[in-house]
Amino acid sequence: MSVSHRELEQARRSWDETWRTHLRALAASIRAAVRESAMKREQASRPLRQGAGDLTYAIDEGTERAATRWMQELARVEPFSLFTEDEGWRHAGATAASFAHGGPRVVLDPIDGTRNLMLDLRSAWTEVAWCAGGPAEPRSTDVAASLLSELPDARAGEYRVLEAGPAGPPTLELRSVADDQLLAREDLVSDPHDDQLEHRVLSFFRYEPRWRPRIARIEADFFEGLAACEGIDPRHCFDDQYISNAGQLALLALGQYRFVCDLRAFLAARHGEPAVTSKPYDLAGAVHLARAAGCVVEAPDGSPLDFPLDATTPVSYVGYANEAIARRLRPHLQRALGREA
């Protein structure tokens, strides 16, 4: 999407002067709700209902209430639209009945990584994608700013906040869990020349048991190509099964992942079979953040990644830590996918 200088400047001012503060407050209220749920850990993993996009667990319930309270309070100040996986799109403000209100459009995933966090295994993330005002439901290419705020496990003393605005480099903050004190802050930009692959994480995500054998065959073929053509020893390439798209892409932006591949929707469409897949709200903010940091995030076939910001569209993606790694790895992935077909 082409954006004029004037539109970019308006988005930057709206984000810097107003919305980054609003959304950080929202993330803080969600973090507090999660801490409260953590006090009742034995109940947190209880399934409650099927939401607009995913199964809602007890740990999710308090975060949805926090998001609704935040929405109601802010609606007294200005109009906007908010998407959550439990409720879908809602329009807020005195005269807001559609996207025509002209205010921002915000996509929120209160807890991305619920299954890790509710069992106190690993961090989850609050993920926000912020779009300027527009007349209709936005697409991923409309995202102008993003915020990923870590929801750490019960043993952590620190958490991370990754932010990318409409202009300037994204940032990484390290903050104290106890008092929210800022401990460190730096720009988050990947090294465009670092194409190191050995002794790094290159992950094919394999969530659903019935799809694991097929994905594993593609993965094996991919690494055979790396061994034969790139001189890479696959024993020195590490795997990591992180049940959080925001977490996967945060680690890609942080340089801890070199490559991550989620083929579920791609293979389901190819074979005409059902699968549990990533959804737009799982990805929108994290894709924007990773790209702002210099990562390459695209569709598995190498085409541009673009999707509506709704509750149901299945999405697959491939993330490379930078363009140099994308150039090295993309041909091997395309060869492996071609052989699988």
C-alpha positions as CSV (number, residue, x, y, z in Angstrom):
1,M,0.0,0.0,0.0
2,S,1.4,3.4,-1.0
3,V,1.3,6.0,1.8
4,S,1.9,9.7,1.2
5,H,4.3,11.7,3.3
6,R,1.4,13.6,4.8
7,E,-0.4,10.4,5.8
8,L,2.8,8.9,7.3
9,E,3.3,12.1,9.3
10,Q,-0.3,12.0,10.6
11,A,0.0,8.4,11.6
12,R,3.3,9.0,13.3
13,R,1.9,11.9,15.4
14,S,-1.2,10.0,16.3
15,W,0.9,7.0,17.4
16,D,3.6,9.0,19.3
17,E,1.3,11.5,20.9
18,T,-1.7,9.4,21.8
19,W,-1.9,5.7,20.9
20,R,1.3,4.2,22.1
21,T,0.4,5.5,25.6
22,H,-3.1,4.1,25.3
23,L,-1.9,0.7,24.1
24,R,0.8,0.4,26.7
25,A,-1.8,1.0,29.3
26,L,-3.9,-1.7,27.8
27,A,-1.0,-4.1,27.9
28,A,-0.4,-3.3,31.5
29,S,-4.0,-4.0,32.4
30,I,-3.8,-7.4,30.6
31,R,-0.5,-8.2,32.4
32,A,-2.3,-7.5,35.7
33,A,-5.2,-9.7,34.7
34,V,-2.8,-12.5,33.9
35,R,-1.0,-12.2,37.2
36,E,-4.4,-12.5,39.0
37,S,-5.2,-15.6,37.0
38,A,-1.8,-17.0,37.8
39,M,-2.8,-17.0,41.5
40,K,-5.3,-19.7,40.5
41,R,-3.0,-21.8,38.3
42,E,-5.0,-24.9,38.7
43,Q,-8.1,-23.2,37.1
44,A,-6.3,-21.3,34.4
45,S,-6.2,-24.1,31.8
46,R,-10.0,-24.8,32.0
47,P,-11.6,-24.5,28.5
48,L,-14.6,-22.1,28.6
49,R,-15.9,-21.7,25.0
50,Q,-15.1,-21.3,21.4
51,G,-14.5,-17.6,20.6
52,A,-14.7,-15.9,17.3
53,G,-11.2,-17.2,16.4
54,D,-9.9,-19.7,18.9
55,L,-10.8,-21.7,22.1
56,T,-11.1,-19.4,25.1
57,Y,-9.5,-20.7,28.4
58,A,-10.1,-19.4,31.9
59,I,-6.8,-17.5,31.8
60,D,-8.2,-15.5,28.8
61,E,-11.3,-14.5,30.5
62,G,-9.8,-11.7,32.7
63,T,-7.9,-10.3,29.8
64,E,-11.0,-9.9,27.7
65,R,-12.7,-8.1,30.5
66,A,-9.7,-5.8,30.8
67,A,-9.8,-5.1,27.1
68,T,-13.5,-4.3,27.3
69,R,-13.0,-1.9,30.3
70,W,-10.2,-0.1,28.4
71,M,-12.3,0.2,25.3
72,Q,-15.3,1.6,27.2
73,E,-13.1,4.2,29.0
74,L,-11.3,5.3,25.9
75,A,-14.5,5.5,23.9
76,R,-15.5,8.5,26.0
77,V,-12.4,10.3,24.5
78,E,-12.3,9.4,20.8
79,P,-13.7,6.9,18.3
80,F,-11.8,3.8,17.2
81,S,-12.4,0.1,16.3
82,L,-11.0,-2.8,18.3
83,F,-10.7,-6.5,17.2
84,T,-10.3,-9.3,19.7
85,E,-10.4,-13.0,19.0
86,D,-13.3,-13.5,21.4
87,E,-15.5,-10.7,20.1
88,G,-14.4,-9.9,16.6
89,W,-14.6,-6.2,15.5
90,R,-16.3,-3.7,17.8
91,H,-16.6,0.0,17.2
92,A,-16.3,2.5,20.0
93,G,-17.3,6.1,20.4
94,A,-20.4,8.2,20.7
95,T,-21.3,7.9,17.0
96,A,-19.3,4.9,16.1
97,A,-21.3,2.2,14.4
98,S,-18.9,1.3,11.6
99,F,-15.3,2.0,10.5
100,A,-16.6,5.3,9.1
101,H,-15.8,7.0,12.4
102,G,-12.3,7.9,11.0
103,G,-10.4,6.8,14.1
104,P,-7.7,4.1,14.3
105,R,-8.4,0.4,13.8
106,V,-6.7,-1.8,16.5
107,V,-6.2,-5.6,16.4
108,L,-5.5,-7.1,19.8
109,D,-4.5,-10.6,20.8
110,P,-4.4,-10.3,24.6
111,I,-2.5,-13.6,25.1
112,D,-0.7,-15.1,22.2
113,G,0.8,-18.3,23.7
114,T,-2.0,-19.1,26.0
115,R,-1.1,-22.8,26.1
116,N,2.4,-22.1,27.3
117,L,1.4,-19.5,29.9
118,M,-1.5,-21.2,31.5
119,L,0.7,-24.2,32.4
120,D,3.5,-21.8,33.5
121,L,5.9,-23.3,30.9
122,R,6.9,-20.3,28.9
123,S,6.2,-16.6,28.2
124,A,3.2,-15.5,26.2
125,W,2.8,-12.1,24.5
126,T,0.2,-9.3,24.3
127,E,0.2,-8.4,20.6
128,V,-1.2,-5.2,19.1
129,A,-1.4,-4.1,15.5
130,W,-2.4,-0.5,15.0
131,C,-3.9,0.8,11.7
132,A,-4.8,4.4,10.9
133,G,-8.4,5.2,10.2
134,G,-10.0,3.7,7.1
135,P,-13.5,2.9,5.7
136,A,-13.4,-0.9,6.1
137,E,-11.8,-3.8,7.8
138,P,-8.0,-3.4,7.4
139,R,-5.5,-5.8,5.9
140,S,-2.1,-6.7,7.2
141,T,-0.6,-4.2,4.8
142,D,-2.5,-1.5,6.6
143,V,-0.6,-2.0,9.9
144,A,1.4,1.1,10.6
145,A,2.6,0.4,14.2
146,S,2.9,-2.6,16.5
147,L,3.5,-3.5,20.1
148,L,4.5,-6.9,21.6
149,S,4.5,-6.9,25.4
150,E,5.8,-10.1,27.1
151,L,3.7,-12.0,29.6
152,P,6.4,-13.8,31.5
153,D,6.1,-17.1,33.5
154,A,5.8,-16.9,37.3
155,R,9.6,-17.2,37.9
156,A,10.6,-14.2,35.8
157,G,11.8,-11.0,37.2
158,E,11.9,-9.1,33.9
159,Y,9.8,-8.8,30.8
160,R,10.4,-7.4,27.3
161,V,8.5,-4.8,25.2
162,L,9.0,-4.6,21.5
163,E,7.6,-1.6,19.7
164,A,7.6,-0.4,16.1
165,G,6.0,2.9,15.2
166,P,5.1,4.4,11.8
167,A,8.6,5.9,11.5
168,G,12.0,5.2,12.9
169,P,13.6,1.9,14.1
170,P,11.7,-0.5,16.4
171,T,12.8,-0.6,20.0
172,L,13.4,-3.3,22.7
173,E,12.8,-2.5,26.3
174,L,13.6,-4.6,29.3
175,R,11.4,-3.9,32.3
176,S,11.1,-5.1,35.9
177,V,8.1,-7.3,36.7
178,A,8.0,-6.1,40.3
179,D,7.7,-2.3,39.7
180,D,7.7,-1.9,35.9
181,Q,11.0,0.0,36.1
182,L,12.8,0.5,32.8
183,L,16.0,-1.5,33.0
184,A,17.4,-1.1,29.4
185,R,16.3,0.3,26.1
186,E,17.8,-0.1,22.6
187,D,17.0,0.0,18.9
188,L,16.1,-3.3,17.5
189,V,17.6,-3.8,14.1
190,S,18.9,-7.0,12.6
191,D,22.4,-7.3,11.1
192,P,21.7,-7.5,7.3
193,H,25.0,-9.3,6.7
194,D,24.8,-12.0,9.3
195,D,23.9,-15.2,7.5
196,Q,25.1,-17.6,10.1
197,L,23.0,-20.8,10.3
198,E,24.9,-23.4,12.2
199,H,24.4,-23.3,16.0
200,R,21.3,-21.3,15.5
201,V,17.5,-22.1,15.6
202,L,15.8,-23.0,12.3
203,S,12.3,-24.1,13.2
204,F,9.4,-25.8,11.3
205,F,6.4,-25.4,13.5
206,R,4.5,-28.7,14.0
207,Y,1.5,-28.1,16.2
208,E,-1.1,-30.7,15.2
209,P,-0.1,-34.4,15.5
210,R,-1.8,-35.5,12.3
211,W,0.3,-33.0,10.2
212,R,3.6,-33.6,11.9
213,P,4.8,-36.5,9.6
214,R,4.1,-34.5,6.5
215,I,5.8,-31.4,7.8
216,A,8.7,-33.5,9.1
217,R,9.3,-34.9,5.6
218,I,9.5,-31.4,4.2
219,E,11.8,-30.4,7.0
220,A,14.1,-33.3,6.3
221,D,14.2,-32.6,2.6
222,F,15.0,-28.9,3.4
223,F,18.0,-29.8,5.6
224,E,19.3,-32.3,3.1
225,G,19.5,-29.5,0.6
226,L,21.3,-27.3,3.2
227,A,23.8,-30.1,3.8
228,A,24.4,-30.8,0.1
229,C,24.5,-27.2,-1.2
230,E,25.4,-25.0,1.7
231,G,27.8,-27.3,3.6
232,I,25.6,-27.1,6.7
233,D,25.6,-29.9,9.2
234,P,22.0,-30.3,10.2
235,R,23.1,-31.6,13.6
236,H,24.1,-28.1,14.4
237,C,20.8,-26.5,13.5
238,F,18.5,-26.4,16.5
239,D,14.7,-26.8,16.7
240,D,12.2,-24.9,19.0
241,Q,8.5,-25.6,19.2
242,Y,7.1,-22.3,20.6
243,I,3.3,-22.3,20.6
244,S,3.1,-18.6,20.0
245,N,3.3,-16.8,16.6
246,A,4.1,-13.5,18.4
247,G,6.8,-15.3,20.3
248,Q,8.3,-16.9,17.2
249,L,8.5,-13.6,15.4
250,A,9.7,-11.7,18.4
251,L,12.6,-14.2,18.6
252,L,13.2,-13.8,14.9
253,A,13.5,-10.0,15.4
254,L,15.7,-10.5,18.4
255,G,18.1,-12.7,16.4
256,Q,17.5,-15.8,18.5
257,Y,15.7,-17.5,15.6
258,R,17.3,-17.5,12.1
259,F,14.3,-19.1,10.4
260,V,10.7,-20.1,11.3
261,C,8.2,-21.8,9.0
262,D,4.5,-22.3,9.7
263,L,3.1,-24.4,6.8
264,R,-0.2,-25.5,8.3
265,A,-2.6,-23.4,6.3
266,F,-0.5,-23.8,3.1
267,L,-0.5,-27.6,3.3
268,A,-4.2,-27.7,4.3
269,A,-5.1,-25.7,1.2
270,R,-2.9,-27.8,-1.0
271,H,-4.4,-31.1,0.1
272,G,-7.9,-29.9,0.8
273,E,-7.8,-31.2,4.4
274,P,-8.7,-29.4,7.7
275,A,-6.0,-28.1,10.0
276,V,-5.6,-25.9,13.1
277,T,-3.8,-22.9,11.6
278,S,-2.5,-19.4,12.5
279,K,-5.0,-16.6,12.3
280,P,-4.6,-13.0,11.3
281,Y,-4.8,-11.7,14.9
282,D,-2.0,-14.1,15.8
283,L,0.3,-12.5,13.3
284,A,-0.5,-9.0,12.3
285,G,1.4,-7.0,14.9
286,A,4.3,-9.5,15.1
287,V,4.8,-9.5,11.3
288,H,4.9,-5.7,11.2
289,L,7.4,-5.7,14.1
290,A,9.7,-8.3,12.6
291,R,9.8,-6.6,9.2
292,A,10.5,-3.2,10.9
293,A,13.5,-4.9,12.5
294,G,14.8,-6.0,9.1
295,C,13.4,-9.6,9.0
296,V,11.8,-11.0,5.8
297,V,8.3,-12.4,6.4
298,E,6.5,-13.8,3.4
299,A,4.2,-16.6,2.2
300,P,5.7,-20.1,2.0
301,D,5.8,-19.9,-1.9
302,G,7.8,-16.7,-1.6
303,S,5.0,-14.4,-2.6
304,P,4.1,-11.3,-0.5
305,L,2.2,-12.0,2.7
306,D,-1.1,-10.1,2.8
307,F,-4.3,-11.1,4.6
308,P,-7.5,-9.5,6.0
309,L,-7.5,-8.8,9.7
310,D,-10.4,-11.0,10.7
311,A,-11.0,-14.0,13.0
312,T,-11.0,-16.8,10.5
313,T,-8.6,-16.5,7.6
314,P,-6.0,-19.3,7.8
315,V,-2.5,-17.9,7.4
316,S,0.9,-19.6,6.7
317,Y,4.2,-17.7,6.8
318,V,7.9,-18.1,6.6
319,G,10.3,-15.8,8.5
320,Y,13.9,-15.2,7.8
321,A,16.1,-13.2,10.1
322,N,17.3,-10.9,7.3
323,E,17.5,-10.7,3.5
324,A,20.9,-12.5,3.3
325,I,19.4,-15.6,5.1
326,A,16.3,-15.4,2.9
327,R,18.5,-15.6,-0.2
328,R,20.3,-18.6,1.2
329,L,17.3,-20.6,2.4
330,R,14.4,-19.7,0.1
331,P,15.5,-21.9,-2.8
332,H,15.9,-24.9,-0.5
333,L,12.4,-24.4,1.0
334,Q,10.9,-24.0,-2.5
335,R,12.6,-27.2,-3.7
336,A,11.3,-29.1,-0.6
337,L,7.7,-27.8,-1.1
338,G,7.8,-28.7,-4.8
339,R,8.9,-32.3,-4.0
340,E,6.1,-32.6,-1.4
341,A,3.5,-31.7,-4.0
